[in-house]
Amino acid sequence: MENTMNEMGLADELAETRAGIARLKEREAALRAAILAQRHDVPDGRWSRVEVVERRARVFDKALLPTEIREDPRYWREKLTRYVQCLPVQVQRARPGWPIRRVDGGGAAMH
């Protein structure tokens, strides 16, 4: 699929979307910390209200198992996970092979 000037490639759109999500998560964390730091109820907003809720849950801690069980291969399985990684493109600024150099090793440009 070829991109026009106004279309964004899938890789660029994914990277931009992930950057936007990261900004939103950072803002959410700051707001959450501010709410949890309040000593009194947070006033309702125009469209929303917040409520701090605590839940207690039992969690299995495999680190508490004896070493011989944790290291026994019978209790392990392999899991394959696929993910999409966004990497910056190395933009090439100069034309490849430009300027043309002399073969004699003199290093001077021919133009």
C-alpha positions in Angstrom: 0.0 0.0 0.0 1.5 3.3 -1.0 1.1 6.4 1.1 0.2 9.9 -0.2 1.5 13.0 1.5 -1.6 13.2 3.8 -1.8 9.5 4.8 0.1 8.2 7.7 1.8 4.8 7.5 0.7 2.1 9.8 4.1 2.1 11.7 3.9 5.9 12.2 0.3 5.8 13.3 1.0 3.0 15.8 4.0 4.9 17.2 2.0 8.1 17.5 -1.0 6.3 19.1 1.3 4.7 21.7 2.9 8.0 22.4 -0.5 9.5 23.0 -1.5 6.6 25.3 1.7 7.1 27.3 0.9 10.8 27.7 -2.6 9.9 28.9 -1.3 7.3 31.3 1.2 9.8 32.8 -1.6 12.3 33.3 -3.9 9.6 34.8 -1.2 8.7 37.3 -0.7 12.3 38.3 -4.5 12.8 38.8 -4.8 9.5 40.7 -1.9 10.5 43.0 -3.5 13.9 43.7 -6.9 12.2 44.5 -5.3 9.7 46.8 -3.3 12.5 48.6 -6.6 14.3 49.5 -7.5 14.1 53.2 -11.2 14.7 52.3 -13.6 13.7 49.6 -12.8 15.2 46.2 -15.7 17.5 45.1 -17.8 16.2 42.2 -16.9 17.5 38.8 -19.4 18.8 36.2 -19.9 15.3 34.6 -18.1 12.9 36.9 -17.3 12.0 40.5 -14.5 9.9 42.0 -14.7 7.4 44.7 -11.7 5.7 46.4 -12.3 2.0 46.8 -10.1 -0.5 48.5 -10.2 -4.2 47.7 -8.3 -7.0 49.4 -7.4 -10.2 47.4 -5.4 -13.3 48.0 -2.4 -13.6 45.7 -0.4 -16.7 45.0 3.3 -16.1 45.7 5.4 -18.7 43.9 8.5 -17.4 45.6 7.3 -19.0 48.8 7.4 -22.5 47.3 10.4 -24.7 48.1 13.3 -24.3 45.6 13.1 -27.9 44.4 9.5 -27.3 43.3 10.2 -23.9 41.7 13.1 -25.3 39.7 11.4 -28.6 38.7 10.9 -28.6 34.9 7.6 -30.6 35.3 6.0 -27.4 36.6 7.1 -25.2 33.8 5.7 -24.6 30.4 6.8 -22.5 27.5 4.7 -19.6 26.3 5.2 -17.7 23.0 4.1 -14.1 23.0 4.0 -11.9 19.8 4.2 -8.2 20.1 4.7 -5.2 17.8 7.7 -3.1 18.6 8.0 0.5 17.3 11.5 1.6 16.3 12.6 4.9 14.9 13.6 4.9 11.2 17.2 5.8 10.5 16.7 8.7 8.1 19.5 8.9 5.5 20.3 12.5 5.0 22.8 12.3 2.1 22.4 10.5 -1.2 24.2 7.1 -1.2 27.6 7.3 -3.0 27.5 11.1 -3.1 29.8 12.9 -3.5 31.7 10.6 -5.9 35.3 9.9 -4.6 38.3 9.2 -6.7 39.4 5.6 -7.0 43.0 6.4 -6.4 42.3 7.0 -2.7 43.0 10.8 -3.0 39.7 11.4 -1.3 39.0 14.6 -3.3 35.5 14.9 -4.7 35.2 14.7 -8.5 32.8 17.6 -8.7 
